[in-house]
Amino acid sequence: MEMNQFIEKYCINRFGTNSLKWDALQQRFGDPELISMWVADMEFRTPECVVEALKNRVEHGIYGYSYIPDSYYEAVQDWEYKHHGYKVEKEWMRVTPGIVSAIYWSVNMYTERDDAIVIATPVYYPFHNAVKDSGRKLITVDMDYDKGVFTLDFDKFEKAIVDNNVKMYIMCSPHNPAGRVWKKEELETMLEICHRHNVIVFSDEIHQDLVFGETKHTPSATVAGGKYAKKMITAFASSKTFNLATCLTSTIVIEDEEMRKTWDTFTNIYHNVEVNIFGITAVEAALRGGEEWYNDVKKVMYHNYQMVVEEMKEFPGINIAPMEGTYLVLMDLRNYIKPEDAKEFIQGKCRLAVDYGEWFGENWAGFIRLNMATDPAIVKQAMVNIKENLKALSK
Ligand SMILES: Cc1ncc(COP(=O)(O)O)c(C=O)c1O
């Protein structure tokens, strides 16, 4: 579908729908009238096949106890193999009400109190919270950063692991908010270091389907012929890909039998529930019928990203992280704005609600993260507001 047609058909106003992004602006930012570009979901209505499948399920009118049908697992397996070359066995899969839950559970079931857990910052803030809230020791390794480009210093990473006797690495692949899609060699080095020091890897691959240009996502479990998959929990979902976050249905893959036993024992105690059939219905429908929509929505995201890059060319001191993956763009304002003034500038002057760099790690104030899964008109307005206010600075 032509991009404009797609936008016309699928982009909808979300006010008045209990949307965290739009209806909770007062609660989250103290101002209900901001242009909302924070939290990672979309202004795009999910594919028609999902709406239809949900309607059919609703129409049945009986919402009694259900189980996960084989067809659901097959849809996940087919998608994962087709798009990422990862052959997942059914018995390796578990379904969770989101990936953040799976991170919290994994931290609690695979590590002990006071154990050290490492993350590569800046990174998605629930990674920090899962470690701290669970009484574990948070070890952060700031990534190297050069004019928008993030890389991990592997020596620094290994040293942090050794010095702190780290037990788990929570990895973000593709990386939110750095926009990196890790190269195979980078993954291999990270995973080899973890392997050498007996570190369990939680590989959060929720953004796996959202990669752009020439980049290709490599599932951690497939690196080096699967050599590192034994001490690994992989997490992916359709929540970002098809805008289904509130359907609370994610897939966890655990190849190792002992690790699966630990998972099952833990979840039997702490999450002993049947399935939410609406989530299962929505995800299966999306994976089976949503491919065209998915290709179309990616075009809009990338168009928006390119618009940001283009618009900001006027301000070469604004560094923008290349959006290899995710639909989130990290912008470095520090050549123009003092980190402590970023909120006043972005919210007070530019009237935007964004995620701030310091949410992702204490040394990253002065960065903002902007969501590209939206109407290009919103992105355009945001750019106009930022540019006008940057210009006003020099007057
Ligand atoms: C890296 C990452 N993990 C997990 C999540 C959220 O996962 P869920 O909604 O399934 O808990 C997000 C949402 O933005 C994310 O960026």
The ligand as a Gaussian input file, in Angstrom:
#p B3LYP/6-31G(d) Opt

LIG

0 1
 C       13.655000      -3.653000      25.190000
 C       12.243000      -3.748000      25.654000
 N       11.864000      -4.795000      26.382000
 C       10.579000      -4.926000      26.819000
 C        9.647000      -3.955000      26.538000
 C        8.250000      -4.090000      27.059000
 O        7.853000      -5.383000      27.050000
 P        6.434000      -5.846000      27.566000
 O        5.451000      -4.782000      27.216000
 O        6.224000      -7.113000      26.839000
 O        6.582000      -6.049000      29.029000
 C       10.012000      -2.850000      25.776000
 C        9.041000      -1.789000      25.500000
 O        9.348000      -0.740000      25.050000
 C       11.340000      -2.747000      25.327000
 O       11.750000      -1.705000      24.589000

